[in-house]
Amino acid sequence: MSNIDTKNAALVAYKALDEKMGIDIKVIDIKNVSIIADYFIIASASNSSQIQALCDNVEEELSKIGMTVTHKEGNQTGWVLMDFNDIIVHVFTEEDRNFYNLERIWRDGKLIDVEELNL
């Protein structure tokens, strides 16, 4: 990622999710366990409208620091994945998040507290 600090970008994405009332936002540092990204950011939403609002806000806020989504898949009814190269954002309904349980799948990554991103 050229000239963009991924740690700062993860904080921007976290704040964008938090602004739109994302539920149980988690940041997982996966750079030591995978080459696909540095961070996974996972959040839940209570309905499809909120999923859309969360995704729109993340895209808008990350675009302000020069990041664009390179790949987006899913739909607003259960799970949306947005790939920003070194950061991958997942937004789920709570039911789908519990079903797919990415936190368990990526448990070898390091769960990051948002205060650590501010350092």
N, C-alpha and C positions, 0 to 999 in steps of 0.2 A: 504494500500500500504506500504510495508515494506521498511523502510530506504530511501524512495524517497520522497522528498518534492513535493507535488502536485503543489504548486505555481510555483516552479522552473520548473517542468515538463511542466506546461502550457506555461511558457515563452519559453522553448525550442521548443515546438510545434509551437507557434506563429512565432518564428524566422525562423523555417524550412519552414513555409508557405510563409513568407515574402521573404526569399531567392529566392524562385521560382516564385515570382511575384504574389502571391495570391492576389485576389481582395477583398477589404472591409472586412478584417479579424476582427472578433469580438470574444471576450472572455466573456462568461457569467458565473458568479459564481452562481451555483445552489445548493450548499451544504445546504443552509437553506430552500430550497423548495422541494428537492427530495433526495431520498436515492440512486438513480441510479449512481450518479457521483458527483464530486465536481465542475467540469468545463465542459462546452460545448465550443468548439472552432469551429467557422463557417467561411468558406471562399468560395469565388467564383473563378471560373476559366473560361477562355474564350473558351476552347475547351476540347475535350476528352484527347488529349495528355497532356495538362497542368494539368488536373485532375490527371492523372497517375503520372506525375512528382511531384506534390504536395504531393500525398499520399506516394510515394516512399521516398521522403525526410523526411517527418514526421516520418515514420517508422524507417528510418536509424538514424536520430538524437535522437529519443527517445530510441532506442536500445543502444546508446552510454552511456546513464545514467541508463541502466538496466531495461527499460520498453519494454514490447513486446505487440503487439496487441493480444488481447484475442478473438476478434470477428471482422470480417470485412464483410460488405455486400454492395450490390449495384454494379453498374458497372460504367465504365468510361464515359458513355454517358450522365449521368445526375446528379447522386448523389452517393457518397460513404460515408459510415459511418465506422469509425474505433474506436473500443472500447479498451481503454487502462486501463480499470477498473475505476479509479477515474477521468479520462479525456476521453471525447468522442469528436472526431474530425469529423466534417461534411464538405465535399467538394462538392460543387454544380456547375452546370452551372448557370449563372446569371438568366436565365429563370426559372429553377427549384427552385432556392433559393427564387425568388419572389413568386412562386406558393405556396411552402410549408411554407414559412414565419416563420421559427423557432423562430426568434427574438420576434415575436408577441406571439407565443405559450408559450414561456418561459419568458415573460415580468416580472414575479414575481422574477426572478433571478436578480442579480446585474451585470450590464454591467461594465466590468473592463477595464480601460485604461492600455495599455501596460506598462506605467511608473509605475503603481501600482505593477505590477508583478516584477519589478526590485528592489523593496524595501525589 
